């Protein structure tokens, strides 16, 4: 009944194009790209600089998210290392003081 009613009022609801505009999809990184990324991120100073570039420089979103997560894990590791070496250093200093 709705179709006949619309046709009687000369309204064409069924022939309108869709309004949805799909977003442009990003190409995923290939295996070779990930192998190069992991290799370069393992180089001590260059890897840290590249992680900063990949995390905050735009580009591929999956690589940017991976770089941000890696930087967060690096900060967590540094904080735990500082705490660990502070505790162990203090204990070693106390032991060395006892045997003077």
One Martini backbone bead per residue (centre of mass of N, CA, C, O) as a GRO file, in nm:
protein
  100
    1UNK     BB    1   0.055   0.064  -0.019
    2UNK     BB    2   0.292   0.265  -0.010
    3UNK     BB    3   0.367   0.254  -0.306
    4UNK     BB    4   0.098   0.364  -0.419
    5UNK     BB    5   0.097   0.627  -0.259
    6UNK     BB    6   0.365   0.742  -0.374
    7UNK     BB    7   0.280   0.732  -0.675
    8UNK     BB    8   0.034   0.923  -0.645
    9UNK     BB    9   0.232   1.167  -0.524
   10UNK     BB   10   0.503   1.169  -0.692
   11UNK     BB   11   0.704   0.985  -0.521
   12UNK     BB   12   1.061   0.886  -0.518
   13UNK     BB   13   1.206   0.664  -0.296
   14UNK     BB   14   1.336   0.411  -0.469
   15UNK     BB   15   1.549   0.599  -0.668
   16UNK     BB   16   1.750   0.673  -0.462
   17UNK     BB   17   2.048   0.731  -0.364
   18UNK     BB   18   2.282   0.667  -0.157
   19UNK     BB   19   2.441   0.841   0.120
   20UNK     BB   20   2.667   0.656   0.167
   21UNK     BB   21   3.019   0.702   0.254
   22UNK     BB   22   3.283   0.530   0.231
   23UNK     BB   23   3.572   0.472   0.359
   24UNK     BB   24   3.898   0.465   0.323
   25UNK     BB   25   4.102   0.203   0.289
   26UNK     BB   26   4.365   0.050   0.443
   27UNK     BB   27   4.653  -0.089   0.387
   28UNK     BB   28   4.807  -0.353   0.482
   29UNK     BB   29   5.069  -0.490   0.620
   30UNK     BB   30   5.320  -0.676   0.538
   31UNK     BB   31   5.555  -0.904   0.614
   32UNK     BB   32   5.802  -0.742   0.517
   33UNK     BB   33   5.734  -0.482   0.669
   34UNK     BB   34   5.738  -0.611   0.955
   35UNK     BB   35   6.029  -0.715   0.946
   36UNK     BB   36   6.159  -0.436   0.912
   37UNK     BB   37   6.035  -0.304   1.161
   38UNK     BB   38   6.154  -0.500   1.374
   39UNK     BB   39   6.450  -0.460   1.299
   40UNK     BB   40   6.465  -0.145   1.339
   41UNK     BB   41   6.358  -0.151   1.644
   42UNK     BB   42   6.628  -0.306   1.757
   43UNK     BB   43   6.782  -0.060   1.725
   44UNK     BB   44   6.863   0.136   1.968
   45UNK     BB   45   6.840   0.444   1.860
   46UNK     BB   46   6.687   0.418   1.591
   47UNK     BB   47   6.437   0.268   1.700
   48UNK     BB   48   6.332   0.496   1.884
   49UNK     BB   49   6.297   0.708   1.663
   50UNK     BB   50   6.106   0.537   1.484
   51UNK     BB   51   5.883   0.504   1.694
   52UNK     BB   52   5.814   0.804   1.707
   53UNK     BB   53   5.744   0.838   1.408
   54UNK     BB   54   5.526   0.612   1.390
   55UNK     BB   55   5.340   0.719   1.626
   56UNK     BB   56   5.340   1.061   1.535
   57UNK     BB   57   5.359   1.074   1.190
   58UNK     BB   58   5.163   0.885   1.087
   59UNK     BB   59   5.015   0.681   0.865
   60UNK     BB   60   4.987   0.380   0.968
   61UNK     BB   61   4.773   0.273   1.214
   62UNK     BB   62   4.889  -0.001   1.304
   63UNK     BB   63   5.182   0.103   1.339
   64UNK     BB   64   5.115   0.327   1.542
   65UNK     BB   65   4.993   0.147   1.763
   66UNK     BB   66   5.242  -0.033   1.798
   67UNK     BB   67   5.440   0.196   1.875
   68UNK     BB   68   5.288   0.292   2.126
   69UNK     BB   69   5.296   0.023   2.279
   70UNK     BB   70   5.605  -0.003   2.282
   71UNK     BB   71   5.659   0.261   2.439
   72UNK     BB   72   5.504   0.180   2.691
   73UNK     BB   73   5.679  -0.073   2.754
   74UNK     BB   74   5.942   0.085   2.784
   75UNK     BB   75   5.857   0.257   3.026
   76UNK     BB   76   5.792   0.023   3.214
   77UNK     BB   77   6.078  -0.103   3.206
   78UNK     BB   78   6.230   0.143   3.317
   79UNK     BB   79   6.083   0.169   3.587
   80UNK     BB   80   6.148  -0.121   3.688
   81UNK     BB   81   6.455  -0.091   3.669
   82UNK     BB   82   6.488   0.137   3.870
   83UNK     BB   83   6.364  -0.008   4.109
   84UNK     BB   84   6.543  -0.259   4.113
   85UNK     BB   85   6.827  -0.111   4.132
   86UNK     BB   86   6.760   0.037   4.391
   87UNK     BB   87   6.714  -0.205   4.574
   88UNK     BB   88   6.979  -0.359   4.515
   89UNK     BB   89   7.175  -0.125   4.581
   90UNK     BB   90   7.087  -0.088   4.874
   91UNK     BB   91   7.150  -0.376   4.968
   92UNK     BB   92   7.451  -0.375   4.890
   93UNK     BB   93   7.529  -0.133   5.065
   94UNK     BB   94   7.447  -0.264   5.338
   95UNK     BB   95   7.635  -0.509   5.319
   96UNK     BB   96   7.901  -0.348   5.285
   97UNK     BB   97   7.878  -0.200   5.564
   98UNK     BB   98   7.898  -0.456   5.749
   99UNK     BB   99   8.204  -0.544   5.623
  100UNK     BB  100   8.406  -0.302   5.737
   0.00000   0.00000   0.00000
